[in-house]
Amino acid sequence: DGKAKIAALNAVIERLIPGRTADLRPHRPKELRATTVLKVPLAEVSAKIRTGPPIDDANDYELPVWAGVLPFSLKTGNAVPDPRMKEWIPTPGYVSDYKR
């Protein structure tokens, strides 16, 4: 329902940027109708990534709310072998040399 959807959307926002929802305008009915929230266990995920500034309604720019982009990035660390391997196997180059 609408209240559960709003709570879920706000939970995601607060998880990423605590305190942000207090600064935002209320969700518009049109936005809520265009947004689906699913609760599913995740073993693997992918995401659609968009670049560039926000695409907000013209009226939103009249509000005293910060708008912009907070870039996120993923950084790889050192490979960690599975301790349950029955024998030591050297880390392959495609793992140890992985760069993104």
N, CA, C and O atoms as a printed pandas DataFrame, in Angstrom:
     atom_number atom_name residue_name chain_id  residue_number  x_coord  y_coord  z_coord
0              1         N          ASP        A               1    0.834   -1.185    0.000
1              2        CA          ASP        A               1    0.000    0.000    0.000
2              3         C          ASP        A               1    0.875    1.243    0.000
3              4         O          ASP        A               1    2.100    1.140    0.075
4              5         N          GLY        A               2    0.265    2.405   -0.083
5              6        CA          GLY        A               2    1.016    3.656   -0.183
6              7         C          GLY        A               2    1.927    3.932    1.007
7              8         O          GLY        A               2    3.072    4.348    0.834
8              9         N          LYS        A               3    1.417    3.702    2.212
9             10        CA          LYS        A               3    2.228    3.973    3.405
10            11         C          LYS        A               3    3.431    3.035    3.487
11            12         O          LYS        A               3    4.525    3.454    3.864
12            13         N          ALA        A               4    3.227    1.777    3.137
13            14        CA          ALA        A               4    4.332    0.813    3.158
14            15         C          ALA        A               4    5.375    1.164    2.099
15            16         O          ALA        A               4    6.577    1.043    2.339
16            17         N          LYS        A               5    4.912    1.598    0.933
17            18        CA          LYS        A               5    5.833    1.983   -0.147
18            19         C          LYS        A               5    6.668    3.186    0.276
19            20         O          LYS        A               5    7.880    3.203    0.065
20            21         N          ILE        A               6    6.034    4.185    0.867
21            22        CA          ILE        A               6    6.758    5.372    1.330
22            23         C          ILE        A               6    7.767    4.991    2.406
23            24         O          ILE        A               6    8.899    5.476    2.393
24            25         N          ALA        A               7    7.371    4.132    3.330
25            26        CA          ALA        A               7    8.283    3.693    4.388
26            27         C          ALA        A               7    9.482    2.964    3.796
27            28         O          ALA        A               7   10.609    3.156    4.253
28            29         N          ALA        A               8    9.251    2.124    2.779
29            30        CA          ALA        A               8   10.345    1.389    2.145
30            31         C          ALA        A               8   11.284    2.334    1.406
31            32         O          ALA        A               8   12.504    2.211    1.520
32            33         N          LEU        A               9   10.731    3.267    0.655
33            34        CA          LEU        A               9   11.570    4.229   -0.071
34            35         C          LEU        A               9   12.401    5.062    0.904
35            36         O          LEU        A               9   13.593    5.279    0.688
36            37         N          ASN        A              10   11.766    5.522    1.970
37            38        CA          ASN        A              10   12.494    6.314    2.967
38            39         C          ASN        A              10   13.569    5.488    3.666
39            40         O          ASN        A              10   14.632    6.009    4.005
40            41         N          ALA        A              11   13.296    4.203    3.883
41            42        CA          ALA        A              11   14.298    3.337    4.520
42            43         C          ALA        A              11   15.539    3.211    3.643
43            44         O          ALA        A              11   16.663    3.226    4.144
44            45         N          VAL        A              12   15.332    3.086    2.329
45            46        CA          VAL        A              12   16.481    2.998    1.412
46            47         C          VAL        A              12   17.276    4.296    1.454
47            48         O          VAL        A              12   18.503    4.272    1.550
48            49         N          ILE        A              13   16.589    5.417    1.383
49            50        CA          ILE        A              13   17.270    6.714    1.412
50            51         C          ILE        A              13   18.053    6.876    2.707
51            52         O          ILE        A              13   19.213    7.288    2.688
52            53         N          GLU        A              14   17.423    6.554    3.830
53            54        CA          GLU        A              14   18.084    6.708    5.129
54            55         C          GLU        A              14   19.268    5.760    5.288
55            56         O          GLU        A              14   20.241    6.087    5.968
56            57         N          ARG        A              15   19.190    4.601    4.670
57            58        CA          ARG        A              15   20.302    3.646    4.734
58            59         C          ARG        A              15   21.527    4.213    4.003
59            60         O          ARG        A              15   22.661    4.069    4.460
60            61         N          LEU        A              16   21.276    4.852    2.870
61            62        CA          LEU        A              16   22.371    5.402    2.072
62            63         C          LEU        A              16   22.882    6.723    2.631
63            64         O          LEU        A              16   24.090    6.942    2.714
64            65         N          ILE        A              17   21.964    7.599    3.011
65            66        CA          ILE        A              17   22.336    8.940    3.479
66            67         C          ILE        A              17   21.459    9.293    4.682
67            68         O          ILE        A              17   20.407    9.912    4.522
68            69         N          PRO        A              18   21.891    8.899    5.893
69            70        CA          PRO        A              18   21.082    9.159    7.083
70            71         C          PRO        A              18   20.742   10.649    7.239
71            72         O          PRO        A              18   21.605   11.518    7.113
72            73         N          GLY        A              19   19.475   10.912    7.514
73            74        CA          GLY        A              19   19.009   12.279    7.720
74            75         C          GLY        A              19   18.446   12.936    6.469
75            76         O          GLY        A              19   17.826   13.996    6.563
76            77         N          ARG        A              20   18.644   12.340    5.310
77            78        CA          ARG        A              20   18.224   12.960    4.045
78            79         C          ARG        A              20   16.710   13.115    3.931
79            80         O          ARG        A              20   16.242   14.134    3.425
80            81         N          THR        A              21   15.938   12.139    4.384
81            82        CA          THR        A              21   14.493   12.208    4.180
82            83         C          THR        A              21   13.870   13.408    4.884
83            84         O          THR        A              21   12.831   13.902    4.447
84            85         N          ALA        A              22   14.482   13.886    5.963
85            86        CA          ALA        A              22   13.950   15.062    6.661
86            87         C          ALA        A              22   14.022   16.304    5.790
87            88         O          ALA        A              22   13.258   17.247    6.000
88            89         N          ASP        A              23   14.928   16.322    4.815
89            90        CA          ASP        A              23   15.089   17.481    3.931
90            91         C          ASP        A              23   14.235   17.415    2.676
91            92         O          ASP        A              23   14.108   18.415    1.970
92            93         N          LEU        A              24   13.652   16.276    2.384
93            94        CA          LEU        A              24   12.959   16.097    1.110
94            95         C          LEU        A              24   11.492   16.491    1.186
95            96         O          LEU        A              24   10.864   16.435    2.243
96            97         N          ARG        A              25   10.966   16.892    0.036
97            98        CA          ARG        A              25    9.527   17.138   -0.062
98            99         C          ARG        A              25    8.807   15.798   -0.005
99           100         O          ARG        A              25    9.430   14.764   -0.246
100          101         N          PRO        A              26    7.534   15.785    0.300
101          102        CA          PRO        A              26    6.789   14.523    0.300
102          103         C          PRO        A              26    6.770   13.902   -1.101
103          104         O          PRO        A              26    6.824   14.606   -2.109
104          105         N          HIS        A              27    6.693   12.590   -1.136
105          106        CA          HIS        A              27    6.592   11.884   -2.417
106          107         C          HIS        A              27    5.286   12.293   -3.089
107          108         O          HIS        A              27    4.243   12.388   -2.441
108          109         N          ARG        A              28    5.356   12.533   -4.389
109          110        CA          ARG        A              28    4.143   12.894   -5.136
110          111         C          ARG        A              28    3.396   11.624   -5.559
111          112         O          ARG        A              28    4.015   10.597   -5.837
112          113         N          PRO        A              29    2.064   11.705   -5.606
113          114        CA          PRO        A              29    1.285   10.527   -6.025
114          115         C          PRO        A              29    1.736    9.970   -7.374
115          116         O          PRO        A              29    1.804    8.753   -7.544
116          117         N          LYS        A              30    2.043   10.839   -8.328
117          118        CA          LYS        A              30    2.493   10.389   -9.655
118          119         C          LYS        A              30    3.793    9.593   -9.543
119          120         O          LYS        A              30    3.960    8.575  -10.216
120          121         N          GLU        A              31    4.713   10.056   -8.694
121          122        CA          GLU        A              31    5.982    9.351   -8.500
122          123         C          GLU        A              31    5.752    7.989   -7.845
123          124         O          GLU        A              31    6.365    6.992   -8.227
124          125         N          LEU        A              32    4.869    7.963   -6.864
125          126        CA          LEU        A              32    4.577    6.703   -6.182
126          127         C          LEU        A              32    3.938    5.691   -7.120
127          128         O          LEU        A              32    4.248    4.501   -7.059
128          129         N          ARG        A              33    3.041    6.164   -7.996
129          130        CA          ARG        A              33    2.423    5.254   -8.965
130          131         C          ARG        A              33    3.458    4.707   -9.950
131          132         O          ARG        A              33    3.326    3.582  -10.430
132          133         N          ALA        A              34    4.483    5.501  -10.248
133          134        CA          ALA        A              34    5.495    5.097  -11.228
134          135         C          ALA        A              34    6.626    4.284  -10.599
135          136         O          ALA        A              34    7.541    3.851  -11.299
136          137         N          THR        A              35    6.567    4.077   -9.295
137          138        CA          THR        A              35    7.642    3.386   -8.588
138          139         C          THR        A              35    7.128    2.079   -8.001
139          140         O          THR        A              35    6.069    2.036   -7.373
140          141         N          THR        A              36    7.890    1.020   -8.213
141          142        CA          THR        A              36    7.565   -0.275   -7.629
142          143         C          THR        A              36    8.612   -0.607   -6.586
143          144         O          THR        A              36    9.808   -0.423   -6.815
144          145         N          VAL        A              37    8.173   -1.087   -5.461
145          146        CA          VAL        A              37    9.076   -1.518   -4.401
146          147         C          VAL        A              37    8.883   -3.012   -4.208
147          148         O          VAL        A              37    7.768   -3.477   -3.970
148          149         N          LEU        A              38    9.968   -3.759   -4.311
149          150        CA          LEU        A              38    9.926   -5.205   -4.113
150          151         C          LEU        A              38   10.805   -5.577   -2.937
151          152         O          LEU        A              38   11.872   -4.996   -2.737
152          153         N          LYS        A              39   10.358   -6.535   -2.172
153          154        CA          LYS        A              39   11.174   -7.081   -1.095
154          155         C          LYS        A              39   11.548   -8.492   -1.509
155          156         O          LYS        A              39   10.706   -9.390   -1.534
156          157         N          VAL        A              40   12.817   -8.679   -1.831
157          158        CA          VAL        A              40   13.296   -9.991   -2.267
158          159         C          VAL        A              40   14.672  -10.249   -1.662
159          160         O          VAL        A              40   15.455   -9.314   -1.492
160          161         N          PRO        A              41   14.974  -11.497   -1.337
161          162        CA          PRO        A              41   16.330  -11.811   -0.876
162          163         C          PRO        A              41   17.290  -11.697   -2.059
163          164         O          PRO        A              41   16.955  -12.103   -3.172
164          165         N          LEU        A              42   18.464  -11.156   -1.826
165          166        CA          LEU        A              42   19.416  -10.923   -2.908
166          167         C          LEU        A              42   20.649  -11.801   -2.749
167          168         O          LEU        A              42   21.357  -11.716   -1.746
168          169         N          ALA        A              43   20.897  -12.640   -3.738
169          170        CA          ALA        A              43   22.133  -13.399   -3.800
170          171         C          ALA        A              43   23.080  -12.728   -4.790
171          172         O          ALA        A              43   24.291  -12.680   -4.574
172          173         N          GLU        A              44   22.518  -12.216   -5.869
173          174        CA          GLU        A              44   23.263  -11.455   -6.877
174          175         C          GLU        A              44   22.392  -10.280   -7.287
175          176         O          GLU        A              44   21.166  -10.383   -7.297
176          177         N          VAL        A              45   23.022   -9.169   -7.624
177          178        CA          VAL        A              45   22.251   -8.002   -8.036
178          179         C          VAL        A              45   22.946   -7.293   -9.187
179          180         O          VAL        A              45   24.140   -7.475   -9.423
180          181         N          SER        A              46   22.190   -6.498   -9.885
181          182        CA          SER        A              46   22.743   -5.570  -10.863
182          183         C          SER        A              46   21.946   -4.287  -10.722
183          184         O          SER        A              46   20.852   -4.285  -10.157
184          185         N          ALA        A              47   22.488   -3.210  -11.232
185          186        CA          ALA        A              47   21.816   -1.923  -11.108
186          187         C          ALA        A              47   21.959   -1.134  -12.395
187          188         O          ALA        A              47   22.956   -1.240  -13.110
188          189         N          LYS        A              48   20.955   -0.355  -12.664
189          190        CA          LYS        A              48   21.020    0.576  -13.779
190          191         C          LYS        A              48   21.668    1.842  -13.244
191          192         O          LYS        A              48   21.257    2.375  -12.214
192          193         N          ILE        A              49   22.663    2.310  -13.938
193          194        CA          ILE        A              49   23.397    3.482  -13.487
194          195         C          ILE        A              49   23.215    4.596  -14.511
195          196         O          ILE        A              49   23.355    4.383  -15.715
196          197         N          ARG        A              50   22.906    5.769  -14.015
197          198        CA          ARG        A              50   22.719    6.926  -14.865
198          199         C          ARG        A              50   23.760    7.961  -14.484
199          200         O          ARG        A              50   24.120    8.069  -13.312
200          201         N          THR        A              51   24.245    8.717  -15.440
201          202        CA          THR        A              51   25.200    9.780  -15.150
202          203         C          THR        A              51   24.548   11.128  -15.423
203          204         O          THR        A              51   23.527   11.220  -16.106
204          205         N          GLY        A              52   25.157   12.162  -14.878
205          206        CA          GLY        A              52   24.648   13.507  -15.092
206          207         C          GLY        A              52   23.839   13.998  -13.917
207          208         O          GLY        A              52   23.599   13.267  -12.957
208          209         N          PRO        A              53   23.423   15.245  -14.004
209          210        CA          PRO        A              53   22.677   15.839  -12.898
210          211         C          PRO        A              53   21.265   15.274  -12.794
211          212         O          PRO        A              53   20.795   14.601  -13.712
212          213         N          PRO        A              54   20.583   15.545  -11.674
213          214        CA          PRO        A              54   19.208   15.090  -11.516
214          215         C          PRO        A              54   18.313   15.663  -12.612
215          216         O          PRO        A              54   18.605   16.711  -13.187
216          217         N          ILE        A              55   17.233   14.967  -12.885
217          218        CA          ILE        A              55   16.225   15.459  -13.819
218          219         C          ILE        A              55   14.961   15.671  -12.998
219          220         O          ILE        A              55   14.118   14.780  -12.897
220          221         N          ASP        A              56   14.839   16.857  -12.414
221          222        CA          ASP        A              56   13.719   17.173  -11.532
222          223         C          ASP        A              56   12.701   18.048  -12.257
223          224         O          ASP        A              56   13.002   18.669  -13.276
224          225         N          ASP        A              57   11.495   18.081  -11.709
225          226        CA          ASP        A              57   10.483   18.982  -12.233
226          227         C          ASP        A              57   10.909   20.423  -11.989
227          228         O          ASP        A              57   11.581   20.715  -11.000
228          229         N          ALA        A              58   10.524   21.316  -12.880
229          230        CA          ALA        A              58   10.907   22.728  -12.756
230          231         C          ALA        A              58   10.491   23.305  -11.406
231          232         O          ALA        A              58   11.235   24.087  -10.813
232          233         N          ASN        A              59    9.307   22.928  -10.915
233          234        CA          ASN        A              59    8.830   23.445   -9.624
234          235         C          ASN        A              59    9.721   23.025   -8.460
235          236         O          ASN        A              59    9.799   23.733   -7.457
236          237         N          ASP        A              60   10.386   21.893   -8.579
237          238        CA          ASP        A              60   11.252   21.418   -7.493
238          239         C          ASP        A              60   12.410   22.370   -7.236
239          240         O          ASP        A              60   12.910   22.455   -6.115
240          241         N          TYR        A              61   12.836   23.083   -8.265
241          242        CA          TYR        A              61   13.980   23.986   -8.094
242          243         C          TYR        A              61   13.620   25.237   -7.302
243          244         O          TYR        A              61   14.502   26.007   -6.922
244          245         N          GLU        A              62   12.332   25.442   -7.053
245          246        CA          GLU        A              62   11.889   26.556   -6.215
246          247         C          GLU        A              62   11.961   26.194   -4.729
247          248         O          GLU        A              62   11.886   27.077   -3.875
248          249         N          LEU        A              63   12.105   24.918   -4.419
249          250        CA          LEU        A              63   12.123   24.464   -3.030
250          251         C          LEU        A              63   13.503   24.666   -2.410
251          252         O          LEU        A              63   14.510   24.592   -3.114
252          253         N          PRO        A              64   13.563   24.920   -1.109
253          254        CA          PRO        A              64   14.857   25.105   -0.441
254          255         C          PRO        A              64   15.487   23.759   -0.050
255          256         O          PRO        A              64   15.764   23.501    1.121
256          257         N          VAL        A              65   15.702   22.920   -1.054
257          258        CA          VAL        A              65   16.247   21.582   -0.835
258          259         C          VAL        A              65   17.454   21.414   -1.742
259          260         O          VAL        A              65   17.393   21.729   -2.930
260          261         N          TRP        A              66   18.565   20.911   -1.175
261          262        CA          TRP        A              66   19.768   20.668   -1.977
262          263         C          TRP        A              66   19.474   19.608   -3.023
263          264         O          TRP        A              66   18.804   18.613   -2.747
264          265         N          ALA        A              67   19.976   19.831   -4.212
265          266        CA          ALA        A              67   19.867   18.848   -5.287
266          267         C          ALA        A              67   21.242   18.693   -5.913
267          268         O          ALA        A              67   22.006   19.656   -5.976
268          269         N          GLY        A              68   21.559   17.520   -6.366
269          270        CA          GLY        A              68   22.860   17.294   -6.985
270          271         C          GLY        A              68   23.160   15.817   -7.055
271          272         O          GLY        A              68   22.252   14.985   -7.051
272          273         N          VAL        A              69   24.432   15.497   -7.119
273          274        CA          VAL        A              69   24.896   14.124   -7.265
274          275         C          VAL        A              69   25.933   13.844   -6.190
275          276         O          VAL        A              69   26.841   14.647   -5.977
276          277         N          LEU        A              70   25.807   12.729   -5.523
277          278        CA          LEU        A              70   26.828   12.247   -4.597
278          279         C          LEU        A              70   27.402   10.983   -5.211
279          280         O          LEU        A              70   26.783    9.923   -5.122
280          281         N          PRO        A              71   28.576   11.072   -5.835
281          282        CA          PRO        A              71   29.129    9.892   -6.521
282          283         C          PRO        A              71   29.486    8.777   -5.539
283          284         O          PRO        A              71   30.024    9.024   -4.459
284          285         N          PHE        A              72   29.177    7.561   -5.938
285          286        CA          PHE        A              72   29.565    6.362   -5.212
286          287         C          PHE        A              72   30.522    5.592   -6.099
287          288         O          PHE        A              72   30.443    5.676   -7.324
288          289         N          SER        A              73   31.424    4.842   -5.488
289          290        CA          SER        A              73   32.301    3.995   -6.287
290          291         C          SER        A              73   32.585    2.710   -5.522
291          292         O          SER        A              73   32.483    2.653   -4.297
292          293         N          LEU        A              74   32.941    1.697   -6.273
293          294        CA          LEU        A              74   33.360    0.429   -5.693
294          295         C          LEU        A              74   34.860    0.315   -5.874
295          296         O          LEU        A              74   35.402    0.687   -6.915
296          297         N          LYS        A              75   35.515   -0.194   -4.868
297          298        CA          LYS        A              75   36.959   -0.354   -4.938
298          299         C          LYS        A              75   37.289   -1.785   -4.538
299          300         O          LYS        A              75   36.825   -2.276   -3.509
300          301         N          THR        A              76   38.089   -2.442   -5.357
301          302        CA          THR        A              76   38.462   -3.810   -5.020
302          303         C          THR        A              76   39.627   -3.814   -4.036
303          304         O          THR        A              76   40.488   -2.934   -4.053
304          305         N          GLY        A              77   39.626   -4.823   -3.187
305          306        CA          GLY        A              77   40.724   -5.014   -2.252
306          307         C          GLY        A              77   41.545   -6.214   -2.677
307          308         O          GLY        A              77   41.456   -6.666   -3.819
308          309         N          ASN        A              78   42.337   -6.724   -1.766
309          310        CA          ASN        A              78   43.145   -7.907   -2.058
310          311         C          ASN        A              78   42.270   -9.156   -2.043
311          312         O          ASN        A              78   41.336   -9.265   -1.249
312          313         N          ALA        A              79   42.579  -10.075   -2.914
313          314        CA          ALA        A              79   41.835  -11.334   -2.989
314          315         C          ALA        A              79   42.038  -12.129   -1.694
315          316         O          ALA        A              79   43.136  -12.173   -1.140
316          317         N          VAL        A              80   40.971  -12.743   -1.235
317          318        CA          VAL        A              80   41.009  -13.566   -0.023
318          319         C          VAL        A              80   40.547  -14.967   -0.418
319          320         O          VAL        A              80   39.390  -15.153   -0.797
320          321         N          PRO        A              81   41.442  -15.954   -0.332
321          322        CA          PRO        A              81   41.048  -17.310   -0.725
322          323         C          PRO        A              81   40.056  -17.916    0.262
323          324         O          PRO        A              81   40.061  -17.594    1.451
324          325         N          ASP        A              82   39.221  -18.783   -0.246
325          326        CA          ASP        A              82   38.259  -19.504    0.589
326          327         C          ASP        A              82   39.030  -20.462    1.494
327          328         O          ASP        A              82   39.763  -21.314    0.992
328          329         N          PRO        A              83   38.882  -20.345    2.812
329          330        CA          PRO        A              83   39.638  -21.216    3.708
330          331         C          PRO        A              83   39.201  -22.678    3.627
331          332         O          PRO        A              83   39.892  -23.544    4.163
332          333         N          ARG        A              84   38.091  -22.976    2.982
333          334        CA          ARG        A              84   37.611  -24.351    2.874
334          335         C          ARG        A              84   38.199  -25.104    1.680
335          336         O          ARG        A              84   37.880  -26.274    1.472
336          337         N          MET        A              85   39.064  -24.438    0.886
337          338        CA          MET        A              85   39.698  -25.163   -0.223
338          339         C          MET        A              85   40.518  -26.305    0.353
339          340         O          MET        A              85   41.201  -26.130    1.362
340          341         N          LYS        A              86   40.461  -27.463   -0.270
341          342        CA          LYS        A              86   41.155  -28.647    0.240
342          343         C          LYS        A              86   42.667  -28.540    0.086
343          344         O          LYS        A              86   43.414  -29.141    0.858
344          345         N          GLU        A              87   43.120  -27.779   -0.905
345          346        CA          GLU        A              87   44.559  -27.565   -1.090
346          347         C          GLU        A              87   44.788  -26.131   -1.514
347          348         O          GLU        A              87   43.891  -25.476   -2.044
348          349         N          TRP        A              88   46.005  -25.645   -1.277
349          350        CA          TRP        A              88   46.328  -24.281   -1.667
350          351         C          TRP        A              88   46.430  -24.209   -3.176
351          352         O          TRP        A              88   47.124  -25.011   -3.802
352          353         N          ILE        A              89   45.744  -23.254   -3.751
353          354        CA          ILE        A              89   45.788  -23.011   -5.192
354          355         C          ILE        A              89   46.175  -21.556   -5.367
355          356         O          ILE        A              89   45.570  -20.678   -4.753
356          357         N          PRO        A              90   47.183  -21.285   -6.201
357          358        CA          PRO        A              90   47.590  -19.889   -6.392
358          359         C          PRO        A              90   46.426  -19.039   -6.927
359          360         O          PRO        A              90   45.604  -19.511   -7.712
360          361         N          THR        A              91   46.380  -17.795   -6.490
361          362        CA          THR        A              91   45.345  -16.883   -6.964
362          363         C          THR        A              91   45.606  -16.561   -8.425
363          364         O          THR        A              91   46.693  -16.093   -8.765
364          365         N          PRO        A              92   44.633  -16.803   -9.299
365          366        CA          PRO        A              92   44.852  -16.520  -10.725
366          367         C          PRO        A              92   45.011  -15.021  -10.974
367          368         O          PRO        A              92   44.474  -14.200  -10.231
368          369         N          GLY        A              93   45.743  -14.680  -12.010
369          370        CA          GLY        A              93   45.975  -13.285  -12.356
370          371         C          GLY        A              93   44.708  -12.497  -12.598
371          372         O          GLY        A              93   44.634  -11.316  -12.258
372          373         N          TYR        A              94   43.690  -13.148  -13.193
373          374        CA          TYR        A              94   42.442  -12.402  -13.448
374          375         C          TYR        A              94   41.746  -12.000  -12.158
375          376         O          TYR        A              94   40.869  -11.136  -12.167
376          377         N          VAL        A              95   42.135  -12.626  -11.039
377          378        CA          VAL        A              95   41.602  -12.219   -9.740
378          379         C          VAL        A              95   42.555  -11.217   -9.086
379          380         O          VAL        A              95   42.142  -10.119   -8.710
380          381         N          SER        A              96   43.820  -11.593   -8.950
381          382        CA          SER        A              96   44.778  -10.741   -8.239
382          383         C          SER        A              96   45.042   -9.418   -8.960
383          384         O          SER        A              96   45.342   -8.414   -8.313
384          385         N          ASP        A              97   44.936   -9.405  -10.280
385          386        CA          ASP        A              97   45.206   -8.188  -11.055
386          387         C          ASP        A              97   43.945   -7.431  -11.442
387          388         O          ASP        A              97   44.016   -6.473  -12.213
388          389         N          TYR        A              98   42.802   -7.837  -10.928
389          390        CA          TYR        A              98   41.533   -7.228  -11.303
390          391         C          TYR        A              98   41.526   -5.738  -10.964
391          392         O          TYR        A              98   41.847   -5.341   -9.844
392          393         N          LYS        A              99   41.161   -4.939  -11.932
393          394        CA          LYS        A              99   41.009   -3.493  -11.742
394          395         C          LYS        A              99   39.702   -3.076  -12.389
395          396         O          LYS        A              99   39.292   -3.646  -13.400
396          397         N          ARG        A             100   39.067   -2.110  -11.823
397          398        CA          ARG        A             100   37.825   -1.622  -12.402
398          399         C          ARG        A             100   37.812   -0.123  -12.380
399          400         O          ARG        A             100   36.844    0.492  -12.826
